[in-house]
Amino acid sequence: MAARSPRARIDPATRNALIARGQAELSRYLTHLEGVRGRSPHTLRNYRNDIGAFLAFLAERGREFDRAGRTDGRAYLAQAREAGLAPASIKRQATTIKAFYRWVDREGRLPAAEPGDSILMLRYPKAPQLLPHFLSTEETDALVAAPDAETPRGLRDRALLELLYGAGLRVSELVGVDVIDLDLANRQVRVLGKGSKTRICLFGDPAAEALQTYLDRARPALVTGAQPALFIGREGARLSVRAVQEIVRRSGVAAAVRSQVHPHLLRHTFATHMLERGADLRVVQALLGHVSADTTQIYTAVTHRRRESLVTSALDQARAAERRDEARR
């Protein structure tokens, strides 16, 4: 295979033309993801950023986007690694790039690569599995009790914290809930999850009571006009994702939770507490809206680690008691 010269200088006009051609194909791909696959704006933005950066990298090497090979992909990932990008982020970029080129290939616009150098053969370094952090029961109780129950906003914040934790919702799902999606009698809520898939999530009495109080005593004071959203923010409009993140963060500080609290932490906590209390993995998978059980499986590792920690602590206490008894003799 002929050696490439990625450091050769490319004149600006050529580089811009290469980028423009690649960006045109990327736009078609994103249109497909949005219209056919129902990907969210957040996902589309990540795809545009990740693939766009790779297309710019190719242009600097003087490569047409449809002539990229595995060697180019490896060089790009190596550069990302040298820049200090986290292994999980490198894996995401590799996955995103491969997905783009699989689509280009299915569309019949990916010429045959040099032997053994197909971009479709790109591999990525295996990222170490990081176990999700979660809150203890005591920390969770303190968190949801932190907002001021004497004000409309405080009652709203308590209700959304209870629902985030009690139903294991993503923050994007929470802010998308309308009043009509809520069924307090049956303790369930309809949400629009990833891939525009609708699912029914269940919650318990604490969330139901907080939501009923919010609907009766707080929402009427916050809403303006015929607003369908369940949770109301400034000027009577639907509460934003950023506002929920700030509410959760502020509540964590008020509750003196030692770790930084964010909405997804409550989802981790929901899953871990469910499994600790004996819930079936498949049930938790369905409640979380995970396509694959492998995604949910990581929470079993968390519960195993917690059990090991409890056993170790109990054994240490028992040994300490034995040593004290021996010393008294």
ZAMITOR-306504 format. One record per residue (C-alpha): x, y, z; residue in three letters; chain. Coordinates in nm, 4 decimals. Layout:
REM residues N
<rec u="X" v="Y" w="Z" residuo="ALA" cadena="A"/>
...
REM end
This chain:
REM residues 329
<rec u="0.0000" v="0.0000" w="0.0000" residuo="MET" cadena="A"/>
<rec u="0.1380" v="0.3371" w="-0.0971" residuo="ALA" cadena="A"/>
<rec u="0.2334" v="0.5603" w="0.1929" residuo="ALA" cadena="A"/>
<rec u="0.0135" v="0.8629" w="0.2449" residuo="ARG" cadena="A"/>
<rec u="0.1418" v="1.2089" w="0.3257" residuo="SER" cadena="A"/>
<rec u="-0.1137" v="1.3548" w="0.5669" residuo="PRO" cadena="A"/>
<rec u="0.1107" v="1.6540" w="0.6390" residuo="ARG" cadena="A"/>
<rec u="0.1142" v="1.7779" w="0.2788" residuo="ALA" cadena="A"/>
<rec u="-0.0082" v="2.1359" w="0.2637" residuo="ARG" cadena="A"/>
<rec u="-0.3525" v="2.1761" w="0.1059" residuo="ILE" cadena="A"/>
<rec u="-0.4459" v="2.5088" w="-0.0467" residuo="ASP" cadena="A"/>
<rec u="-0.7524" v="2.6736" w="0.1149" residuo="PRO" cadena="A"/>
<rec u="-0.9694" v="2.6521" w="-0.1981" residuo="ALA" cadena="A"/>
<rec u="-0.9150" v="2.2766" w="-0.2293" residuo="THR" cadena="A"/>
<rec u="-0.9710" v="2.2229" w="0.1421" residuo="ARG" cadena="A"/>
<rec u="-1.2957" v="2.4220" w="0.1393" residuo="ASN" cadena="A"/>
<rec u="-1.4213" v="2.2344" w="-0.1661" residuo="ALA" cadena="A"/>
<rec u="-1.3519" v="1.8996" w="0.0024" residuo="LEU" cadena="A"/>
<rec u="-1.5283" v="2.0098" w="0.3189" residuo="ILE" cadena="A"/>
<rec u="-1.8296" v="2.1420" w="0.1243" residuo="ALA" cadena="A"/>
<rec u="-1.8737" v="1.8128" w="-0.0617" residuo="ARG" cadena="A"/>
<rec u="-1.8540" v="1.6145" w="0.2604" residuo="GLY" cadena="A"/>
<rec u="-2.0913" v="1.8513" w="0.4398" residuo="GLN" cadena="A"/>
<rec u="-2.3473" v="1.8116" w="0.1607" residuo="ALA" cadena="A"/>
<rec u="-2.3463" v="1.4351" w="0.2162" residuo="GLU" cadena="A"/>
<rec u="-2.3608" v="1.4859" w="0.5930" residuo="LEU" cadena="A"/>
<rec u="-2.6699" v="1.7077" w="0.5531" residuo="SER" cadena="A"/>
<rec u="-2.8433" v="1.4323" w="0.3557" residuo="ARG" cadena="A"/>
<rec u="-2.7547" v="1.1830" w="0.6281" residuo="TYR" cadena="A"/>
<rec u="-2.8879" v="1.4057" w="0.9065" residuo="LEU" cadena="A"/>
<rec u="-3.2101" v="1.4583" w="0.7111" residuo="THR" cadena="A"/>
<rec u="-3.2440" v="1.0785" w="0.6930" residuo="HIS" cadena="A"/>
<rec u="-3.1817" v="1.0430" w="1.0675" residuo="LEU" cadena="A"/>
<rec u="-3.4383" v="1.3082" w="1.1524" residuo="GLU" cadena="A"/>
<rec u="-3.7113" v="1.2094" w="0.9077" residuo="GLY" cadena="A"/>
<rec u="-3.6769" v="0.8302" w="0.8993" residuo="VAL" cadena="A"/>
<rec u="-3.5077" v="0.7393" w="1.2273" residuo="ARG" cadena="A"/>
<rec u="-3.6669" v="1.0112" w="1.4414" residuo="GLY" cadena="A"/>
<rec u="-3.3447" v="1.1211" w="1.6065" residuo="ARG" cadena="A"/>
<rec u="-3.3658" v="1.4099" w="1.8553" residuo="SER" cadena="A"/>
<rec u="-3.2154" v="1.7554" w="1.7899" residuo="PRO" cadena="A"/>
<rec u="-2.9541" v="1.6816" w="2.0586" residuo="HIS" cadena="A"/>
<rec u="-2.8456" v="1.3601" w="1.8824" residuo="THR" cadena="A"/>
<rec u="-2.8403" v="1.5311" w="1.5423" residuo="LEU" cadena="A"/>
<rec u="-2.6209" v="1.8086" w="1.6821" residuo="ARG" cadena="A"/>
<rec u="-2.3730" v="1.5545" w="1.8210" residuo="ASN" cadena="A"/>
<rec u="-2.3634" v="1.3685" w="1.4888" residuo="TYR" cadena="A"/>
<rec u="-2.3049" v="1.6921" w="1.2989" residuo="ARG" cadena="A"/>
<rec u="-2.0196" v="1.7892" w="1.5303" residuo="ASN" cadena="A"/>
<rec u="-1.8497" v="1.4474" w="1.5352" residuo="ASP" cadena="A"/>
<rec u="-1.8758" v="1.3720" w="1.1635" residuo="ILE" cadena="A"/>
<rec u="-1.8085" v="1.7329" w="1.0654" residuo="GLY" cadena="A"/>
<rec u="-1.4814" v="1.7283" w="1.2601" residuo="ALA" cadena="A"/>
<rec u="-1.3761" v="1.4094" w="1.0791" residuo="PHE" cadena="A"/>
<rec u="-1.4624" v="1.5600" w="0.7395" residuo="LEU" cadena="A"/>
<rec u="-1.2467" v="1.8633" w="0.8216" residuo="ALA" cadena="A"/>
<rec u="-0.9648" v="1.6288" w="0.9237" residuo="PHE" cadena="A"/>
<rec u="-0.9921" v="1.4483" w="0.5892" residuo="LEU" cadena="A"/>
<rec u="-0.9870" v="1.7766" w="0.3999" residuo="ALA" cadena="A"/>
<rec u="-0.6626" v="1.8748" w="0.5750" residuo="GLU" cadena="A"/>
<rec u="-0.5182" v="1.5470" w="0.4447" residuo="ARG" cadena="A"/>
<rec u="-0.6469" v="1.6204" w="0.0952" residuo="GLY" cadena="A"/>
<rec u="-0.8915" v="1.3278" w="0.1082" residuo="ARG" cadena="A"/>
<rec u="-1.2363" v="1.3184" w="-0.0469" residuo="GLU" cadena="A"/>
<rec u="-1.4918" v="1.2095" w="0.2162" residuo="PHE" cadena="A"/>
<rec u="-1.5848" v="0.9028" w="0.0084" residuo="ASP" cadena="A"/>
<rec u="-1.2198" v="0.7988" w="-0.0278" residuo="ARG" cadena="A"/>
<rec u="-1.1576" v="0.7776" w="0.3466" residuo="ALA" cadena="A"/>
<rec u="-1.0033" v="0.4550" w="0.4673" residuo="GLY" cadena="A"/>
<rec u="-0.9470" v="0.2802" w="0.7959" residuo="ARG" cadena="A"/>
<rec u="-0.5999" v="0.4373" w="0.8065" residuo="THR" cadena="A"/>
<rec u="-0.7587" v="0.7827" w="0.8047" residuo="ASP" cadena="A"/>
<rec u="-0.9975" v="0.6818" w="1.0797" residuo="GLY" cadena="A"/>
<rec u="-0.7179" v="0.5437" w="1.2949" residuo="ARG" cadena="A"/>
<rec u="-0.5126" v="0.8598" w="1.2486" residuo="ALA" cadena="A"/>
<rec u="-0.8111" v="1.0732" w="1.3489" residuo="TYR" cadena="A"/>
<rec u="-0.8829" v="0.8682" w="1.6627" residuo="LEU" cadena="A"/>
<rec u="-0.5129" v="0.8706" w="1.7545" residuo="ALA" cadena="A"/>
<rec u="-0.5127" v="1.2488" w="1.7278" residuo="GLN" cadena="A"/>
<rec u="-0.8180" v="1.2661" w="1.9533" residuo="ALA" cadena="A"/>
<rec u="-0.6483" v="1.0391" w="2.2062" residuo="ARG" cadena="A"/>
<rec u="-0.3317" v="1.2525" w="2.2037" residuo="GLU" cadena="A"/>
<rec u="-0.5494" v="1.5603" w="2.2615" residuo="ALA" cadena="A"/>
<rec u="-0.6719" v="1.3998" w="2.5862" residuo="GLY" cadena="A"/>
<rec u="-1.0222" v="1.3039" w="2.4759" residuo="LEU" cadena="A"/>
<rec u="-1.1844" v="1.0505" w="2.7077" residuo="ALA" cadena="A"/>
<rec u="-1.1967" v="0.6882" w="2.5836" residuo="PRO" cadena="A"/>
<rec u="-1.5775" v="0.6915" w="2.5951" residuo="ALA" cadena="A"/>
<rec u="-1.5847" v="1.0012" w="2.3730" residuo="SER" cadena="A"/>
<rec u="-1.3410" v="0.8414" w="2.1262" residuo="ILE" cadena="A"/>
<rec u="-1.5611" v="0.5324" w="2.1127" residuo="LYS" cadena="A"/>
<rec u="-1.8664" v="0.7498" w="2.0446" residuo="ARG" cadena="A"/>
<rec u="-1.6885" v="0.9300" w="1.7622" residuo="GLN" cadena="A"/>
<rec u="-1.5763" v="0.6042" w="1.6021" residuo="ALA" cadena="A"/>
<rec u="-1.9286" v="0.4636" w="1.6252" residuo="THR" cadena="A"/>
<rec u="-2.0783" v="0.7797" w="1.4758" residuo="THR" cadena="A"/>
<rec u="-1.8298" v="0.7880" w="1.1876" residuo="ILE" cadena="A"/>
<rec u="-1.8894" v="0.4203" w="1.1058" residuo="LYS" cadena="A"/>
<rec u="-2.2664" v="0.4684" w="1.1137" residuo="ALA" cadena="A"/>
<rec u="-2.2331" v="0.7570" w="0.8647" residuo="PHE" cadena="A"/>
<rec u="-2.0220" v="0.5512" w="0.6252" residuo="TYR" cadena="A"/>
<rec u="-2.2500" v="0.2479" w="0.6510" residuo="ARG" cadena="A"/>
<rec u="-2.5326" v="0.4743" w="0.5351" residuo="TRP" cadena="A"/>
<rec u="-2.3196" v="0.6182" w="0.2512" residuo="VAL" cadena="A"/>
<rec u="-2.2371" v="0.2608" w="0.1499" residuo="ASP" cadena="A"/>
<rec u="-2.6055" v="0.1551" w="0.1526" residuo="ARG" cadena="A"/>
<rec u="-2.6838" v="0.4570" w="-0.0636" residuo="GLU" cadena="A"/>
<rec u="-2.4310" v="0.3291" w="-0.3172" residuo="GLY" cadena="A"/>
<rec u="-2.1987" v="0.6272" w="-0.2844" residuo="ARG" cadena="A"/>
<rec u="-1.8957" v="0.4631" w="-0.1212" residuo="LEU" cadena="A"/>
<rec u="-1.6372" v="0.3492" w="-0.3793" residuo="PRO" cadena="A"/>
<rec u="-1.4346" v="0.0364" w="-0.3175" residuo="ALA" cadena="A"/>
<rec u="-1.1535" v="0.1032" w="-0.0705" residuo="ALA" cadena="A"/>
<rec u="-0.7943" v="-0.0041" w="-0.1014" residuo="GLU" cadena="A"/>
<rec u="-0.7612" v="-0.3714" w="-0.0023" residuo="PRO" cadena="A"/>
<rec u="-0.7830" v="-0.4076" w="0.3755" residuo="GLY" cadena="A"/>
<rec u="-0.8377" v="-0.0354" w="0.4328" residuo="ASP" cadena="A"/>
<rec u="-1.2157" v="0.0067" w="0.4312" residuo="SER" cadena="A"/>
<rec u="-1.3453" v="0.2757" w="0.6670" residuo="ILE" cadena="A"/>
<rec u="-1.6185" v="0.0248" w="0.7542" residuo="LEU" cadena="A"/>
<rec u="-1.3486" v="-0.1840" w="0.9265" residuo="MET" cadena="A"/>
<rec u="-1.2624" v="0.0971" w="1.1691" residuo="LEU" cadena="A"/>
<rec u="-1.2246" v="-0.0261" w="1.5263" residuo="ARG" cadena="A"/>
<rec u="-1.2063" v="0.1761" w="1.8430" residuo="TYR" cadena="A"/>
<rec u="-1.0252" v="0.1218" w="2.1738" residuo="PRO" cadena="A"/>
<rec u="-1.2438" v="-0.0442" w="2.4314" residuo="LYS" cadena="A"/>
<rec u="-1.3444" v="0.2128" w="2.6909" residuo="ALA" cadena="A"/>
<rec u="-1.3249" v="0.1080" w="3.0562" residuo="PRO" cadena="A"/>
<rec u="-1.6694" v="0.0499" w="3.2012" residuo="GLN" cadena="A"/>
<rec u="-1.7487" v="0.3195" w="3.4540" residuo="LEU" cadena="A"/>
<rec u="-2.0167" v="0.2256" w="3.7020" residuo="LEU" cadena="A"/>
<rec u="-2.2884" v="0.4882" w="3.7409" residuo="PRO" cadena="A"/>
<rec u="-2.2957" v="0.6867" w="4.0620" residuo="HIS" cadena="A"/>
<rec u="-2.6209" v="0.6923" w="4.2585" residuo="PHE" cadena="A"/>
<rec u="-2.7693" v="0.8470" w="4.5707" residuo="LEU" cadena="A"/>
<rec u="-2.8493" v="0.6640" w="4.8909" residuo="SER" cadena="A"/>
<rec u="-3.2086" v="0.6477" w="5.0107" residuo="THR" cadena="A"/>
<rec u="-3.1322" v="0.9103" w="5.2750" residuo="GLU" cadena="A"/>
<rec u="-2.9759" v="1.1449" w="5.0193" residuo="GLU" cadena="A"/>
<rec u="-3.2718" v="1.0989" w="4.7840" residuo="THR" cadena="A"/>
<rec u="-3.5203" v="1.1782" w="5.0608" residuo="ASP" cadena="A"/>
<rec u="-3.3256" v="1.4914" w="5.1555" residuo="ALA" cadena="A"/>
<rec u="-3.3058" v="1.6014" w="4.7925" residuo="LEU" cadena="A"/>
<rec u="-3.6781" v="1.5843" w="4.7163" residuo="VAL" cadena="A"/>
<rec u="-3.7591" v="1.7547" w="5.0488" residuo="ALA" cadena="A"/>
<rec u="-3.5193" v="2.0442" w="4.9821" residuo="ALA" cadena="A"/>
<rec u="-3.7524" v="2.2815" w="4.7863" residuo="PRO" cadena="A"/>
<rec u="-3.9716" v="2.5195" w="4.9841" residuo="ASP" cadena="A"/>
<rec u="-4.3183" v="2.3636" w="5.0101" residuo="ALA" cadena="A"/>
<rec u="-4.4741" v="2.7021" w="5.0937" residuo="GLU" cadena="A"/>
<rec u="-4.4277" v="2.8514" w="4.7453" residuo="THR" cadena="A"/>
<rec u="-4.5691" v="2.7558" w="4.4031" residuo="PRO" cadena="A"/>
<rec u="-4.2194" v="2.7126" w="4.2576" residuo="ARG" cadena="A"/>
<rec u="-4.1111" v="2.5043" w="4.5532" residuo="GLY" cadena="A"/>
<rec u="-4.4114" v="2.2727" w="4.5119" residuo="LEU" cadena="A"/>
<rec u="-4.3330" v="2.2465" w="4.1403" residuo="ARG" cadena="A"/>
<rec u="-3.9721" v="2.1597" w="4.2141" residuo="ASP" cadena="A"/>
<rec u="-4.0705" v="1.8906" w="4.4633" residuo="ARG" cadena="A"/>
<rec u="-4.3105" v="1.7381" w="4.2124" residuo="ALA" cadena="A"/>
<rec u="-4.0566" v="1.7268" w="3.9306" residuo="LEU" cadena="A"/>
<rec u="-3.7876" v="1.5813" w="4.1588" residuo="LEU" cadena="A"/>
<rec u="-4.0282" v="1.3113" w="4.2739" residuo="GLU" cadena="A"/>
<rec u="-4.1223" v="1.2299" w="3.9137" residuo="LEU" cadena="A"/>
<rec u="-3.7629" v="1.2308" w="3.7861" residuo="LEU" cadena="A"/>
<rec u="-3.6640" v="0.9839" w="4.0556" residuo="TYR" cadena="A"/>
<rec u="-3.9920" v="0.7960" w="4.0974" residuo="GLY" cadena="A"/>
<rec u="-4.0315" v="0.7162" w="3.7250" residuo="ALA" cadena="A"/>
<rec u="-3.6655" v="0.7169" w="3.6193" residuo="GLY" cadena="A"/>
<rec u="-3.7235" v="0.9754" w="3.3453" residuo="LEU" cadena="A"/>
<rec u="-3.4689" v="1.1447" w="3.1221" residuo="ARG" cadena="A"/>
<rec u="-3.4768" v="1.5224" w="3.1625" residuo="VAL" cadena="A"/>
<rec u="-3.5873" v="1.5616" w="2.7985" residuo="SER" cadena="A"/>
<rec u="-3.8789" v="1.3280" w="2.8684" residuo="GLU" cadena="A"/>
<rec u="-3.9770" v="1.5187" w="3.1821" residuo="LEU" cadena="A"/>
<rec u="-3.9983" v="1.8608" w="3.0167" residuo="VAL" cadena="A"/>
<rec u="-4.1985" v="1.7113" w="2.7293" residuo="GLY" cadena="A"/>
<rec u="-4.4772" v="1.5802" w="2.9549" residuo="VAL" cadena="A"/>
<rec u="-4.8166" v="1.7491" w="2.9153" residuo="ASP" cadena="A"/>
<rec u="-5.0908" v="1.7468" w="3.1786" residuo="VAL" cadena="A"/>
<rec u="-5.2921" v="1.5129" w="2.9575" residuo="ILE" cadena="A"/>
<rec u="-5.0068" v="1.2566" w="2.9694" residuo="ASP" cadena="A"/>
<rec u="-5.0411" v="1.2194" w="3.3461" residuo="LEU" cadena="A"/>
<rec u="-5.2665" v="0.9496" w="3.4947" residuo="ASP" cadena="A"/>
<rec u="-5.2561" v="0.9960" w="3.8717" residuo="LEU" cadena="A"/>
<rec u="-5.5248" v="0.7364" w="3.9391" residuo="ALA" cadena="A"/>
<rec u="-5.3105" v="0.4612" w="3.7862" residuo="ASN" cadena="A"/>
<rec u="-4.9771" v="0.6136" w="3.8919" residuo="ARG" cadena="A"/>
<rec u="-4.8429" v="0.6362" w="3.5377" residuo="GLN" cadena="A"/>
<rec u="-4.7198" v="0.8928" w="3.2846" residuo="VAL" cadena="A"/>
<rec u="-4.6807" v="0.8766" w="2.9066" residuo="ARG" cadena="A"/>
<rec u="-4.3460" v="1.0083" w="2.7772" residuo="VAL" cadena="A"/>
<rec u="-4.1767" v="1.0504" w="2.4420" residuo="LEU" cadena="A"/>
<rec u="-3.8369" v="0.8862" w="2.4638" residuo="GLY" cadena="A"/>
<rec u="-3.5387" v="0.8373" w="2.2352" residuo="LYS" cadena="A"/>
<rec u="-3.6180" v="0.7753" w="1.8700" residuo="GLY" cadena="A"/>
<rec u="-3.9608" v="0.9392" w="1.9222" residuo="SER" cadena="A"/>
<rec u="-4.0818" v="0.6212" w="2.0929" residuo="LYS" cadena="A"/>
<rec u="-4.3704" v="0.6562" w="2.3365" residuo="THR" cadena="A"/>
<rec u="-4.3717" v="0.4517" w="2.6558" residuo="ARG" cadena="A"/>
<rec u="-4.5665" v="0.4361" w="2.9803" residuo="ILE" cadena="A"/>
<rec u="-4.3685" v="0.4933" w="3.3012" residuo="CYS" cadena="A"/>
<rec u="-4.4921" v="0.4069" w="3.6481" residuo="LEU" cadena="A"/>
<rec u="-4.4394" v="0.5933" w="3.9752" residuo="PHE" cadena="A"/>
<rec u="-4.5358" v="0.5490" w="4.3384" residuo="GLY" cadena="A"/>
<rec u="-4.7428" v="0.7269" w="4.6012" residuo="ASP" cadena="A"/>
<rec u="-4.4830" v="0.9925" w="4.6981" residuo="PRO" cadena="A"/>
<rec u="-4.4650" v="1.1193" w="4.3401" residuo="ALA" cadena="A"/>
<rec u="-4.8434" v="1.0986" w="4.3001" residuo="ALA" cadena="A"/>
<rec u="-4.9019" v="1.3033" w="4.6152" residuo="GLU" cadena="A"/>
<rec u="-4.6438" v="1.5664" w="4.5162" residuo="ALA" cadena="A"/>
<rec u="-4.7916" v="1.5935" w="4.1665" residuo="LEU" cadena="A"/>
<rec u="-5.1475" v="1.6253" w="4.2965" residuo="GLN" cadena="A"/>
<rec u="-5.0406" v="1.9018" w="4.5359" residuo="THR" cadena="A"/>
<rec u="-4.8584" v="2.0809" w="4.2548" residuo="TYR" cadena="A"/>
<rec u="-5.1598" v="2.0599" w="4.0221" residuo="LEU" cadena="A"/>
<rec u="-5.4001" v="2.1827" w="4.2902" residuo="ASP" cadena="A"/>
<rec u="-5.1966" v="2.4529" w="4.4616" residuo="ARG" cadena="A"/>
<rec u="-4.9057" v="2.5613" w="4.2410" residuo="ALA" cadena="A"/>
<rec u="-4.9571" v="2.5138" w="3.8679" residuo="ARG" cadena="A"/>
<rec u="-5.2591" v="2.7498" w="3.8462" residuo="PRO" cadena="A"/>
<rec u="-5.0436" v="3.0269" w="3.9904" residuo="ALA" cadena="A"/>
<rec u="-4.7620" v="2.9650" w="3.7409" residuo="LEU" cadena="A"/>
<rec u="-4.9366" v="2.8920" w="3.4107" residuo="VAL" cadena="A"/>
<rec u="-5.0371" v="3.1539" w="3.1548" residuo="THR" cadena="A"/>
<rec u="-5.3092" v="3.0849" w="2.8993" residuo="GLY" cadena="A"/>
<rec u="-5.3817" v="2.7435" w="2.7517" residuo="ALA" cadena="A"/>
<rec u="-5.0381" v="2.5940" w="2.8185" residuo="GLN" cadena="A"/>
<rec u="-5.0469" v="2.2109" w="2.7918" residuo="PRO" cadena="A"/>
<rec u="-4.7115" v="2.1509" w="2.9652" residuo="ALA" cadena="A"/>
<rec u="-4.7172" v="1.9820" w="3.3049" residuo="LEU" cadena="A"/>
<rec u="-4.4237" v="2.1770" w="3.4458" residuo="PHE" cadena="A"/>
<rec u="-4.4349" v="2.5534" w="3.4053" residuo="ILE" cadena="A"/>
<rec u="-4.1364" v="2.7870" w="3.3987" residuo="GLY" cadena="A"/>
<rec u="-4.0864" v="3.1572" w="3.3436" residuo="ARG" cadena="A"/>
<rec u="-4.3688" v="3.3656" w="3.2024" residuo="GLU" cadena="A"/>
<rec u="-4.6041" v="3.0695" w="3.2159" residuo="GLY" cadena="A"/>
<rec u="-4.4199" v="2.8709" w="2.9480" residuo="ALA" cadena="A"/>
<rec u="-4.2984" v="2.5113" w="2.9448" residuo="ARG" cadena="A"/>
<rec u="-4.0049" v="2.4507" w="3.1775" residuo="LEU" cadena="A"/>
<rec u="-3.6761" v="2.4108" w="2.9868" residuo="SER" cadena="A"/>
<rec u="-3.4120" v="2.1392" w="3.0208" residuo="VAL" cadena="A"/>
<rec u="-3.1623" v="2.3959" w="3.1462" residuo="ARG" cadena="A"/>
<rec u="-3.4067" v="2.5144" w="3.4132" residuo="ALA" cadena="A"/>
<rec u="-3.4602" v="2.1570" w="3.5378" residuo="VAL" cadena="A"/>
<rec u="-3.0842" v="2.1011" w="3.5546" residuo="GLN" cadena="A"/>
<rec u="-3.0489" v="2.4124" w="3.7677" residuo="GLU" cadena="A"/>
<rec u="-3.3397" v="2.3121" w="3.9954" residuo="ILE" cadena="A"/>
<rec u="-3.1826" v="1.9705" w="4.0555" residuo="VAL" cadena="A"/>
<rec u="-2.8368" v="2.1183" w="4.1141" residuo="ARG" cadena="A"/>
<rec u="-2.9720" v="2.3796" w="4.3571" residuo="ARG" cadena="A"/>
<rec u="-3.1748" v="2.1186" w="4.5458" residuo="SER" cadena="A"/>
<rec u="-2.8665" v="1.9013" w="4.5814" residuo="GLY" cadena="A"/>
<rec u="-2.6762" v="2.1898" w="4.7375" residuo="VAL" cadena="A"/>
<rec u="-2.9648" v="2.2671" w="4.9738" residuo="ALA" cadena="A"/>
<rec u="-2.9830" v="1.9008" w="5.0767" residuo="ALA" cadena="A"/>
<rec u="-2.6066" v="1.8958" w="5.1441" residuo="ALA" cadena="A"/>
<rec u="-2.5536" v="1.6053" w="4.9042" residuo="VAL" cadena="A"/>
<rec u="-2.1777" v="1.5691" w="4.8781" residuo="ARG" cadena="A"/>
<rec u="-2.1628" v="1.4789" w="4.5080" residuo="SER" cadena="A"/>
<rec u="-2.2798" v="1.7061" w="4.2268" residuo="GLN" cadena="A"/>
<rec u="-2.6443" v="1.6304" w="4.1509" residuo="VAL" cadena="A"/>
<rec u="-2.7863" v="1.6331" w="3.7975" residuo="HIS" cadena="A"/>
<rec u="-3.1103" v="1.4952" w="3.6475" residuo="PRO" cadena="A"/>
<rec u="-2.9533" v="1.1777" w="3.5056" residuo="HIS" cadena="A"/>
<rec u="-2.8174" v="1.0931" w="3.8497" residuo="LEU" cadena="A"/>
<rec u="-3.1783" v="1.0490" w="3.9644" residuo="LEU" cadena="A"/>
<rec u="-3.2365" v="0.8092" w="3.6747" residuo="ARG" cadena="A"/>
<rec u="-2.9290" v="0.6083" w="3.7830" residuo="HIS" cadena="A"/>
<rec u="-3.0596" v="0.6131" w="4.1386" residuo="THR" cadena="A"/>
<rec u="-3.4054" v="0.4936" w="4.0313" residuo="PHE" cadena="A"/>
<rec u="-3.2596" v="0.1956" w="3.8414" residuo="ALA" cadena="A"/>
<rec u="-3.0193" v="0.0995" w="4.1186" residuo="THR" cadena="A"/>
<rec u="-3.2819" v="0.1210" w="4.3948" residuo="HIS" cadena="A"/>
<rec u="-3.5283" v="-0.0833" w="4.1851" residuo="MET" cadena="A"/>
<rec u="-3.2781" v="-0.3653" w="4.1357" residuo="LEU" cadena="A"/>
<rec u="-3.1685" v="-0.3537" w="4.4997" residuo="GLU" cadena="A"/>
<rec u="-3.5311" v="-0.4082" w="4.5985" residuo="ARG" cadena="A"/>
<rec u="-3.5606" v="-0.7166" w="4.3776" residuo="GLY" cadena="A"/>
<rec u="-3.7103" v="-0.5795" w="4.0550" residuo="ALA" cadena="A"/>
<rec u="-3.6580" v="-0.7954" w="3.7464" residuo="ASP" cadena="A"/>
<rec u="-3.3927" v="-0.6637" w="3.5054" residuo="LEU" cadena="A"/>
<rec u="-3.6349" v="-0.6801" w="3.2103" residuo="ARG" cadena="A"/>
<rec u="-3.8912" v="-0.4745" w="3.3991" residuo="VAL" cadena="A"/>
<rec u="-3.6341" v="-0.2054" w="3.4772" residuo="VAL" cadena="A"/>
<rec u="-3.5218" v="-0.2144" w="3.1137" residuo="GLN" cadena="A"/>
<rec u="-3.8780" v="-0.1480" w="2.9964" residuo="ALA" cadena="A"/>
<rec u="-3.9341" v="0.1309" w="3.2501" residuo="LEU" cadena="A"/>
<rec u="-3.6107" v="0.3025" w="3.1468" residuo="LEU" cadena="A"/>
<rec u="-3.6853" v="0.2631" w="2.7765" residuo="GLY" cadena="A"/>
<rec u="-3.3596" v="0.0808" w="2.7000" residuo="HIS" cadena="A"/>
<rec u="-3.3586" v="-0.1010" w="2.3662" residuo="VAL" cadena="A"/>
<rec u="-3.1006" v="-0.3521" w="2.4856" residuo="SER" cadena="A"/>
<rec u="-3.0809" v="-0.5285" w="2.8208" residuo="ALA" cadena="A"/>
<rec u="-2.7024" v="-0.4812" w="2.8031" residuo="ASP" cadena="A"/>
<rec u="-2.7532" v="-0.1096" w="2.8736" residuo="THR" cadena="A"/>
<rec u="-2.9520" v="-0.1892" w="3.1875" residuo="THR" cadena="A"/>
<rec u="-2.7115" v="-0.4664" w="3.2918" residuo="GLN" cadena="A"/>
<rec u="-2.4556" v="-0.2143" w="3.4196" residuo="ILE" cadena="A"/>
<rec u="-2.6844" v="-0.1354" w="3.7133" residuo="TYR" cadena="A"/>
<rec u="-2.6581" v="-0.4954" w="3.8336" residuo="THR" cadena="A"/>
<rec u="-2.2824" v="-0.4389" w="3.8644" residuo="ALA" cadena="A"/>
<rec u="-2.3585" v="-0.1366" w="4.0815" residuo="VAL" cadena="A"/>
<rec u="-2.5820" v="-0.3401" w="4.3124" residuo="THR" cadena="A"/>
<rec u="-2.3221" v="-0.6200" w="4.3315" residuo="HIS" cadena="A"/>
<rec u="-2.0552" v="-0.3658" w="4.4246" residuo="ARG" cadena="A"/>
<rec u="-2.2832" v="-0.2190" w="4.6911" residuo="ARG" cadena="A"/>
<rec u="-2.3556" v="-0.5637" w="4.8379" residuo="ARG" cadena="A"/>
<rec u="-1.9840" v="-0.6419" w="4.8474" residuo="GLU" cadena="A"/>
<rec u="-1.9227" v="-0.3122" w="5.0250" residuo="SER" cadena="A"/>
<rec u="-2.1927" v="-0.3859" w="5.2833" residuo="LEU" cadena="A"/>
<rec u="-2.0580" v="-0.7385" w="5.3428" residuo="VAL" cadena="A"/>
<rec u="-1.7020" v="-0.6083" w="5.3773" residuo="THR" cadena="A"/>
<rec u="-1.8166" v="-0.3413" w="5.6208" residuo="SER" cadena="A"/>
<rec u="-2.0112" v="-0.5952" w="5.8272" residuo="ALA" cadena="A"/>
<rec u="-1.7117" v="-0.8299" w="5.8401" residuo="LEU" cadena="A"/>
<rec u="-1.4799" v="-0.5455" w="5.9424" residuo="ASP" cadena="A"/>
<rec u="-1.7193" v="-0.4508" w="6.2236" residuo="GLN" cadena="A"/>
<rec u="-1.7412" v="-0.8135" w="6.3361" residuo="ALA" cadena="A"/>
<rec u="-1.3613" v="-0.8491" w="6.3427" residuo="ARG" cadena="A"/>
<rec u="-1.3270" v="-0.5240" w="6.5352" residuo="ALA" cadena="A"/>
<rec u="-1.5802" v="-0.6496" w="6.7920" residuo="ALA" cadena="A"/>
<rec u="-1.3864" v="-0.9772" w="6.8282" residuo="GLU" cadena="A"/>
<rec u="-1.0621" v="-0.7862" w="6.8878" residuo="ARG" cadena="A"/>
<rec u="-1.2326" v="-0.5716" w="7.1539" residuo="ARG" cadena="A"/>
<rec u="-1.3670" v="-0.8849" w="7.3256" residuo="ASP" cadena="A"/>
<rec u="-1.0219" v="-1.0471" w="7.3220" residuo="GLU" cadena="A"/>
<rec u="-0.8655" v="-0.7314" w="7.4682" residuo="ALA" cadena="A"/>
<rec u="-1.1127" v="-0.7363" w="7.7583" residuo="ARG" cadena="A"/>
<rec u="-1.0156" v="-1.0951" w="7.8424" residuo="ARG" cadena="A"/>
REM end
